[in-house]
Amino acid sequence: MSTIPPFHLAIPVHNLKKCRIFYRDILNCKEGRSNNLWVDFDFYGHQLVIHFKPKKENENLHTNPVDGKNVPVPHFGVVLPWDTFHELASRLKQKDIDFIIKPYIRFEGQVGEQATMFFKDPSGNALEFKAFKDINQLFAN
């Protein structure tokens, strides 16, 4: 698989302080530049910026059914190496993260076998972390 350039993603958060702690201390993302309205993070080699945005009370999480589970839309995350995924899943369980979808294996023994998990940050942004048994099958069908 070829090396891909880092992506830049900016997301809204309604509690900058709690989300800063979440990304820095729970997900272990290195903090970069910041001011009183935004914070930069090294999100597994990619640039993630959390921007303060007041919360709208009528915003509900939308989901689509996948594998009999309700996958949140929108969501974002990264594909990690297999062992790194399992280490992160273990650490998140120890920190009592409330999973939307607990870590599990999809397509076990098939093309595209992958581990995946979903959870939210303190502002309700849905994240998916995944890992492929064989990273060369990332786009296989």
TORKOL-322057 format. One line per field, with one value per residue: x, z, y of N, C-alpha, C, O in turn; residue in three letters. Coordinates in Angstrom, 1 decimal, always signed. Example, Ala and Ser with C-alpha at 12.3 -4.5 7.8 and 13.67 -1.06 7.14 Angstrom:
REM TORKOL-322057
nc1: +13.2_+12.8 $
nc3: +7.8_+7.1 $
nc2: -5.7_-2.2 $
cac1: +12.3_+13.7 $
cac3: +7.8_+7.1 $
cac2: -4.5_-1.1 $
cc1: +13.2_+12.9 $
cc3: +7.8_+7.9 $
cc2: -3.3_+0.0 $
oc1: +14.2_+13.4 $
oc3: +8.5_+8.0 $
oc2: -3.3_+1.1 $
residuo: Ala_Ser $
//
This chain:
REM TORKOL-322057
nc1: +0.9_+0.5_+2.1_+0.1_-0.7_-1.0_-4.4_-6.5_-8.7_-11.4_-13.5_-16.6_-16.9_-18.7_-17.7_-14.8_-12.7_-13.2_-13.1_-10.5_-9.0_-10.0_-9.0_-6.3_-5.5_-7.0_-7.1_-4.5_-3.3_-1.0_-0.8_-1.0_-0.8_-2.9_-5.7_-8.2_-10.4_-10.0_-8.1_-5.3_-4.4_-2.2_-3.4_-2.9_-0.9_-2.3_-3.9_-6.0_-8.4_-10.1_-12.8_-14.5_-18.0_-21.1_-23.6_-26.4_-29.5_-31.3_-30.0_-29.6_-28.2_-27.7_-28.2_-27.2_-28.1_-25.7_-24.3_-26.2_-26.0_-26.2_-24.8_-23.2_-23.8_-22.6_-19.3_-15.8_-12.4_-9.5_-7.4_-5.8_-2.7_-3.0_-2.3_-2.0_-4.6_-5.9_-4.6_-5.4_-8.2_-8.3_-7.2_-9.2_-11.4_-10.5_-10.6_-13.2_-14.8_-17.8_-19.0_-20.4_-20.6_-19.2_-15.8_-15.3_-15.0_-15.3_-16.3_-14.9_-12.4_-12.8_-12.3_-11.2_-11.3_-11.6_-11.1_-13.2_-14.5_-16.7_-17.2_-18.0_-16.8_-16.5_-18.2_-20.0_-19.3_-18.9_-16.7_-14.8_-12.6_-10.5_-9.0_-7.2_-6.8_-5.2_-3.7_-3.5_-6.0_-7.7_-9.2_-10.5_-13.0 $
nc3: +0.0_-0.8_+0.6_+2.1_+2.0_+5.0_+6.3_+6.8_+9.2_+10.5_+13.3_+15.0_+18.4_+21.5_+24.0_+24.7_+26.6_+27.8_+25.5_+24.6_+26.7_+26.3_+23.7_+24.0_+26.5_+26.7_+24.1_+23.5_+21.8_+20.4_+21.4_+19.5_+18.0_+19.4_+20.5_+22.3_+21.0_+19.4_+19.0_+17.9_+16.9_+16.7_+15.1_+15.0_+13.0_+11.4_+10.8_+13.1_+14.1_+16.7_+17.0_+18.7_+19.0_+19.7_+21.3_+19.7_+20.8_+19.4_+17.8_+16.7_+16.8_+13.8_+12.4_+10.5_+9.5_+9.8_+9.6_+11.5_+13.4_+14.7_+13.0_+13.5_+11.7_+10.8_+11.0_+12.0_+11.8_+12.2_+10.4_+12.1_+12.8_+13.4_+16.1_+17.5_+17.4_+19.1_+21.5_+21.9_+22.1_+24.5_+26.3_+26.2_+27.2_+29.8_+30.7_+30.9_+28.6_+26.9_+24.6_+21.4_+19.5_+20.5_+20.5_+17.8_+15.5_+12.0_+9.1_+9.6_+8.8_+6.1_+3.0_+3.6_+6.4_+9.5_+12.5_+14.5_+16.1_+17.7_+19.2_+21.1_+21.3_+24.0_+23.0_+21.5_+18.9_+16.6_+16.5_+14.6_+15.0_+13.3_+12.2_+9.9_+9.3_+7.2_+5.8_+3.1_+2.1_+2.5_+0.6_-0.7_-2.3 $
nc2: -1.2_+2.2_+5.2_+7.6_+11.1_+13.2_+13.8_+16.6_+17.5_+19.3_+19.6_+20.3_+21.2_+21.4_+21.7_+22.7_+22.3_+19.8_+18.1_+18.6_+17.4_+14.8_+14.0_+14.5_+13.1_+10.7_+9.5_+9.9_+11.8_+14.0_+17.4_+20.3_+23.5_+26.2_+28.1_+30.1_+29.2_+26.9_+23.8_+22.1_+18.8_+16.0_+13.5_+10.4_+10.8_+12.5_+15.7_+16.9_+19.2_+20.6_+22.7_+25.2_+25.3_+26.4_+24.3_+22.8_+22.1_+20.5_+18.7_+15.5_+12.2_+10.5_+7.3_+4.4_+1.1_-1.5_-4.6_-5.4_-3.6_-0.2_+2.1_+5.2_+8.2_+11.3_+10.0_+9.6_+8.5_+6.4_+4.0_+1.6_-0.2_-3.8_-4.8_-2.4_-1.4_-3.2_-2.7_-0.1_-0.4_-2.0_-0.1_+1.9_+0.5_+0.2_+2.8_+3.2_+4.0_+4.7_+2.7_+3.0_+1.1_-1.8_-3.1_-5.4_-8.1_-7.9_-9.6_-12.0_-14.3_-13.8_-12.0_-8.8_-8.9_-7.4_-5.4_-3.4_-0.5_+1.8_+5.0_+8.0_+11.4_+13.8_+15.8_+14.6_+13.8_+11.2_+8.5_+6.1_+3.5_+1.3_-1.8_-3.8_-7.2_-7.9_-5.4_-4.8_-5.4_-3.3_-1.9_-3.9_-5.9 $
cac1: +0.0_+1.3_+2.0_-0.8_-0.5_-2.0_-5.6_-6.8_-10.1_-11.8_-14.8_-17.1_-17.1_-19.3_-16.9_-13.4_-11.9_-13.4_-12.6_-9.0_-8.6_-10.3_-8.1_-4.9_-5.3_-7.6_-6.6_-3.0_-2.9_-0.1_-1.4_-0.2_-1.2_-4.3_-6.1_-9.3_-11.6_-9.6_-6.9_-4.7_-3.9_-1.6_-4.3_-2.3_-0.2_-3.1_-4.2_-7.3_-8.6_-11.4_-13.3_-15.7_-19.3_-22.2_-24.4_-27.8_-30.3_-32.1_-29.1_-29.7_-27.3_-28.3_-27.5_-27.5_-27.8_-24.6_-24.1_-27.2_-25.7_-26.6_-23.5_-23.5_-23.4_-21.3_-18.2_-14.5_-11.4_-8.3_-7.2_-4.6_-2.2_-3.8_-1.9_-2.3_-6.1_-6.3_-4.1_-6.3_-9.5_-8.1_-7.0_-10.5_-12.2_-10.0_-11.0_-14.7_-15.4_-19.1_-18.9_-21.6_-20.4_-18.0_-14.9_-15.6_-14.3_-16.2_-15.8_-13.9_-12.0_-13.1_-11.7_-11.5_-11.4_-11.3_-11.6_-13.8_-15.2_-17.3_-17.5_-18.1_-16.0_-17.4_-19.2_-21.0_-18.7_-18.7_-15.4_-14.6_-11.2_-10.5_-7.7_-7.3_-5.9_-4.2_-3.9_-3.7_-7.4_-8.4_-10.2_-10.9_-14.4 $
cac3: +0.0_-0.8_+1.7_+1.8_+2.8_+6.1_+6.0_+7.8_+9.6_+11.6_+13.8_+16.0_+19.8_+22.4_+25.3_+24.2_+27.7_+27.9_+24.3_+24.7_+27.6_+25.7_+22.6_+24.5_+27.5_+26.5_+22.8_+23.5_+20.6_+20.8_+21.1_+18.7_+18.2_+20.0_+21.1_+23.1_+20.2_+18.7_+19.4_+16.9_+17.4_+15.8_+15.2_+14.3_+11.8_+10.6_+11.6_+13.6_+14.8_+17.3_+17.0_+19.6_+18.3_+20.7_+21.0_+19.3_+21.5_+18.6_+17.0_+17.1_+16.0_+12.8_+12.2_+9.4_+9.9_+9.2_+10.4_+12.6_+14.4_+14.3_+12.8_+13.5_+10.5_+10.3_+11.9_+11.4_+12.6_+11.4_+10.4_+12.8_+12.8_+14.2_+17.5_+18.0_+17.6_+20.3_+22.6_+22.1_+22.6_+25.9_+27.1_+26.2_+28.2_+31.2_+31.0_+30.9_+27.5_+26.6_+23.2_+20.6_+19.1_+21.2_+19.5_+17.3_+14.2_+10.9_+7.9_+10.1_+7.9_+4.8_+2.4_+4.3_+7.8_+10.2_+13.8_+14.4_+17.3_+17.6_+20.5_+20.9_+22.1_+24.9_+22.3_+20.7_+17.6_+16.6_+16.0_+14.4_+14.8_+12.7_+11.8_+9.0_+9.5_+6.1_+5.3_+1.6_+1.8_+2.9_-0.4_-1.4_-2.3 $
cac2: +0.0_+3.5_+6.2_+8.7_+12.3_+13.3_+14.5_+17.7_+17.4_+20.2_+19.2_+21.2_+20.7_+22.4_+21.8_+22.7_+21.8_+18.3_+17.5_+18.7_+16.3_+13.5_+13.7_+14.5_+12.2_+9.4_+9.0_+10.1_+12.6_+15.1_+18.7_+21.3_+24.9_+26.3_+29.4_+29.9_+28.7_+25.7_+23.1_+21.2_+17.5_+15.0_+12.4_+9.3_+11.3_+13.4_+16.9_+17.1_+20.5_+20.8_+24.1_+25.5_+25.6_+26.2_+23.1_+23.0_+21.1_+19.6_+17.8_+14.1_+11.3_+9.7_+6.0_+3.5_-0.3_-2.2_-5.8_-5.5_-2.5_+1.1_+2.9_+6.6_+9.0_+11.1_+9.5_+9.6_+7.8_+6.0_+2.6_+1.3_-1.6_-4.8_-4.8_-1.0_-1.3_-4.0_-2.0_+1.1_-1.0_-2.4_+1.1_+2.6_-0.2_+0.5_+4.2_+3.2_+4.6_+4.2_+2.4_+2.9_-0.3_-2.4_-3.7_-6.7_-8.5_-8.0_-10.4_-12.9_-15.4_-13.5_-10.9_-7.6_-9.1_-6.1_-5.1_-2.1_+0.0_+3.2_+5.7_+9.4_+12.3_+14.5_+16.7_+13.7_+13.4_+9.8_+8.0_+4.7_+3.0_+0.0_-2.4_-4.9_-8.3_-7.7_-4.0_-4.8_-5.6_-2.1_-1.5_-5.1_-6.1 $
cc1: +0.9_+1.1_+1.1_-0.5_-1.5_-3.2_-5.7_-8.3_-10.4_-13.2_-15.3_-17.2_-17.8_-18.7_-15.5_-12.5_-12.0_-12.9_-11.1_-8.5_-8.8_-9.3_-6.7_-4.7_-5.9_-7.1_-5.1_-2.5_-2.1_-0.8_-0.4_-0.6_-2.6_-4.5_-7.4_-10.5_-11.2_-8.3_-6.6_-4.2_-3.2_-2.5_-3.8_-1.6_-1.0_-3.4_-5.7_-7.4_-10.0_-11.7_-14.5_-16.8_-20.3_-23.1_-25.8_-28.5_-31.0_-31.3_-29.1_-28.7_-28.1_-27.5_-28.0_-27.2_-26.7_-24.3_-25.0_-26.9_-26.0_-25.3_-23.9_-22.9_-23.7_-20.4_-16.9_-13.6_-10.2_-8.2_-5.8_-4.0_-2.9_-3.6_-2.2_-3.8_-6.4_-5.8_-5.0_-7.6_-9.4_-8.0_-8.4_-11.4_-11.8_-10.4_-12.5_-15.4_-16.7_-19.1_-20.3_-21.7_-19.1_-17.1_-15.3_-14.9_-15.4_-15.5_-14.8_-13.7_-12.3_-12.2_-12.1_-11.7_-10.9_-11.8_-12.1_-14.4_-15.6_-17.5_-17.6_-17.1_-17.0_-18.5_-20.1_-20.5_-18.4_-17.4_-15.4_-13.1_-11.3_-9.1_-8.0_-6.3_-4.8_-4.5_-4.1_-5.1_-8.3_-9.5_-10.7_-12.4_-14.8 $
cc3: +0.0_+0.4_+1.3_+2.6_+3.9_+5.7_+7.1_+8.0_+10.7_+12.0_+14.9_+17.4_+20.6_+23.7_+24.9_+25.3_+27.8_+26.7_+24.2_+25.5_+27.0_+24.6_+23.1_+25.5_+27.4_+25.2_+22.6_+22.2_+21.1_+20.4_+20.4_+19.1_+18.8_+20.3_+21.9_+22.3_+19.5_+19.2_+18.2_+17.6_+16.3_+16.1_+14.4_+13.0_+11.0_+11.5_+11.9_+14.4_+15.4_+17.5_+17.9_+18.7_+19.4_+20.3_+20.7_+20.0_+20.7_+17.7_+17.5_+16.2_+15.1_+12.6_+11.0_+9.9_+9.1_+10.1_+11.6_+13.7_+13.8_+14.2_+12.7_+12.2_+10.9_+11.4_+11.2_+12.3_+11.7_+11.4_+11.0_+12.5_+13.8_+15.7_+18.2_+18.3_+18.9_+21.5_+23.0_+22.7_+24.1_+26.8_+27.3_+27.2_+29.6_+31.6_+30.9_+29.8_+27.2_+25.1_+22.6_+20.1_+19.7_+20.2_+19.1_+16.0_+13.1_+9.8_+8.4_+9.1_+6.4_+4.3_+3.2_+5.8_+8.6_+11.6_+13.7_+15.8_+17.1_+19.0_+20.1_+21.8_+23.0_+24.3_+21.4_+19.3_+17.6_+15.9_+15.7_+14.2_+14.3_+12.4_+10.9_+9.3_+8.4_+5.5_+3.8_+1.2_+2.2_+1.9_-1.2_-1.3_-2.5 $
cc2: +1.2_+4.3_+7.3_+9.9_+12.5_+14.1_+15.6_+17.6_+18.4_+19.8_+20.2_+20.5_+21.8_+22.5_+21.6_+22.0_+20.3_+17.6_+17.5_+17.6_+15.0_+13.1_+13.6_+13.3_+10.8_+8.8_+9.2_+10.8_+13.8_+16.4_+19.6_+22.7_+25.0_+27.8_+29.1_+29.4_+27.4_+25.1_+22.1_+20.0_+16.7_+13.7_+11.2_+9.7_+12.2_+14.6_+17.0_+18.4_+20.4_+22.3_+24.2_+25.9_+25.4_+25.0_+23.5_+21.8_+20.1_+18.7_+16.4_+13.3_+10.5_+8.4_+5.3_+2.1_-0.9_-3.4_-5.9_-4.5_-1.2_+2.0_+4.4_+7.3_+10.5_+10.5_+9.6_+8.8_+7.4_+4.5_+2.4_+0.0_-2.5_-4.7_-3.5_-0.9_-2.0_-3.4_-0.8_+0.6_-1.3_-1.1_+1.8_+1.9_+0.1_+1.9_+4.3_+4.0_+3.9_+3.9_+2.5_+1.5_-0.8_-3.0_-5.1_-6.9_-8.6_-8.9_-11.4_-14.1_-15.1_-12.4_-9.6_-7.8_-7.9_-6.1_-3.7_-1.8_+1.4_+3.7_+7.2_+10.2_+13.0_+15.4_+15.9_+13.4_+11.9_+9.4_+6.5_+4.5_+1.6_-0.5_-3.6_-6.0_-8.3_-6.3_-3.9_-5.0_-4.4_-1.8_-2.7_-5.3_-7.6 $
oc1: +1.9_+0.1_+1.2_-0.1_-2.6_-3.1_-5.0_-9.1_-9.7_-14.1_-14.5_-17.5_-17.5_-19.0_-15.0_-11.6_-11.0_-12.3_-10.5_-7.5_-8.0_-8.7_-5.9_-3.7_-5.3_-6.7_-4.5_-1.4_-2.5_-1.3_+0.8_-0.8_-3.4_-3.6_-7.7_-11.6_-12.1_-7.5_-7.4_-3.7_-3.6_-2.3_-4.2_-1.8_-0.5_-3.3_-6.5_-6.6_-11.0_-10.8_-15.4_-16.7_-20.4_-23.4_-26.4_-28.2_-31.3_-31.9_-28.7_-28.4_-29.0_-26.3_-29.1_-26.2_-26.7_-24.1_-24.7_-27.5_-26.0_-24.8_-24.7_-21.9_-24.8_-20.8_-16.8_-13.9_-10.0_-8.8_-4.8_-4.7_-3.5_-4.5_-2.7_-4.2_-7.2_-6.4_-5.3_-8.1_-10.3_-8.5_-8.7_-12.2_-12.6_-10.6_-13.0_-16.4_-16.8_-19.3_-21.3_-22.8_-18.0_-17.5_-15.6_-14.4_-16.4_-14.3_-13.8_-14.6_-12.1_-11.4_-13.3_-12.3_-9.7_-12.9_-11.6_-14.8_-15.0_-18.0_-17.2_-16.7_-18.2_-19.4_-20.9_-21.2_-17.7_-17.1_-16.0_-12.4_-12.2_-8.1_-9.0_-5.1_-3.6_-5.5_-4.6_-5.4_-9.5_-10.6_-11.4_-13.0_-15.9 $
oc3: +0.7_+1.1_+0.1_+3.7_+3.9_+4.9_+8.2_+7.0_+11.7_+11.1_+15.6_+17.4_+20.5_+24.5_+24.9_+25.0_+27.8_+26.8_+23.7_+25.2_+27.0_+24.6_+22.6_+25.3_+27.9_+25.2_+21.6_+21.7_+22.1_+19.3_+20.7_+20.2_+18.6_+20.3_+22.2_+23.0_+18.9_+19.9_+17.7_+18.7_+15.2_+17.0_+13.3_+12.0_+9.9_+12.7_+11.0_+15.3_+14.7_+18.0_+17.8_+17.8_+19.9_+19.1_+21.3_+19.9_+21.1_+16.8_+18.7_+15.1_+15.5_+12.8_+10.6_+10.5_+7.9_+11.3_+12.6_+14.8_+12.6_+15.2_+11.9_+11.7_+11.3_+12.6_+10.0_+13.4_+10.7_+12.2_+10.6_+12.0_+14.8_+16.5_+19.3_+19.3_+19.7_+22.6_+24.1_+23.6_+24.9_+27.9_+28.3_+27.9_+30.5_+32.8_+31.0_+30.0_+27.1_+24.3_+23.2_+20.2_+19.4_+19.1_+20.0_+15.4_+13.3_+9.7_+7.7_+8.7_+5.6_+5.0_+3.4_+6.4_+8.3_+11.9_+13.1_+16.5_+16.4_+19.9_+19.0_+22.8_+22.9_+24.9_+20.7_+18.5_+18.5_+14.9_+16.5_+13.4_+14.7_+12.4_+11.1_+9.6_+8.7_+4.7_+3.3_+0.0_+2.2_+2.3_-2.2_-0.4_-2.5 $
oc2: +1.3_+4.3_+7.8_+9.8_+12.0_+15.1_+15.5_+17.6_+18.4_+19.7_+20.8_+19.3_+22.9_+23.4_+20.5_+21.2_+19.6_+16.5_+16.6_+16.9_+14.1_+12.0_+12.8_+12.6_+9.8_+7.6_+8.7_+10.6_+14.4_+16.6_+19.6_+23.1_+24.1_+28.6_+28.0_+29.1_+26.8_+25.8_+21.4_+20.0_+16.8_+13.0_+11.0_+9.0_+12.7_+14.6_+17.2_+18.6_+20.2_+23.0_+23.4_+26.7_+24.3_+24.8_+24.4_+20.7_+19.0_+18.0_+16.1_+13.6_+9.8_+8.4_+5.5_+1.8_-0.9_-3.3_-6.5_-4.6_-1.0_+2.5_+4.8_+7.0_+10.8_+10.5_+9.7_+8.4_+8.0_+3.8_+3.0_-0.9_-2.0_-4.6_-3.4_-0.3_-1.5_-3.4_-0.6_+1.2_-1.0_-1.1_+2.4_+2.5_+0.2_+2.1_+5.4_+4.7_+2.7_+4.9_+2.0_+0.9_-0.3_-3.4_-5.9_-6.0_-9.4_-9.0_-11.7_-14.7_-15.9_-11.8_-9.5_-6.9_-7.4_-6.6_-2.8_-2.7_+2.2_+3.0_+7.6_+9.7_+12.8_+15.8_+16.5_+12.8_+11.5_+10.0_+5.8_+5.1_+0.9_+0.3_-4.3_-5.7_-8.6_-6.2_-2.9_-4.9_-4.6_-1.5_-2.6_-4.8_-8.0 $
residuo: Met_Ser_Thr_Ile_Pro_Pro_Phe_His_Leu_Ala_Ile_Pro_Val_His_Asn_Leu_Lys_Lys_Cys_Arg_Ile_Phe_Tyr_Arg_Asp_Ile_Leu_Asn_Cys_Lys_Glu_Gly_Arg_Ser_Asn_Asn_Leu_Trp_Val_Asp_Phe_Asp_Phe_Tyr_Gly_His_Gln_Leu_Val_Ile_His_Phe_Lys_Pro_Lys_Lys_Glu_Asn_Glu_Asn_Leu_His_Thr_Asn_Pro_Val_Asp_Gly_Lys_Asn_Val_Pro_Val_Pro_His_Phe_Gly_Val_Val_Leu_Pro_Trp_Asp_Thr_Phe_His_Glu_Leu_Ala_Ser_Arg_Leu_Lys_Gln_Lys_Asp_Ile_Asp_Phe_Ile_Ile_Lys_Pro_Tyr_Ile_Arg_Phe_Glu_Gly_Gln_Val_Gly_Glu_Gln_Ala_Thr_Met_Phe_Phe_Lys_Asp_Pro_Ser_Gly_Asn_Ala_Leu_Glu_Phe_Lys_Ala_Phe_Lys_Asp_Ile_Asn_Gln_Leu_Phe_Ala_Asn $
//
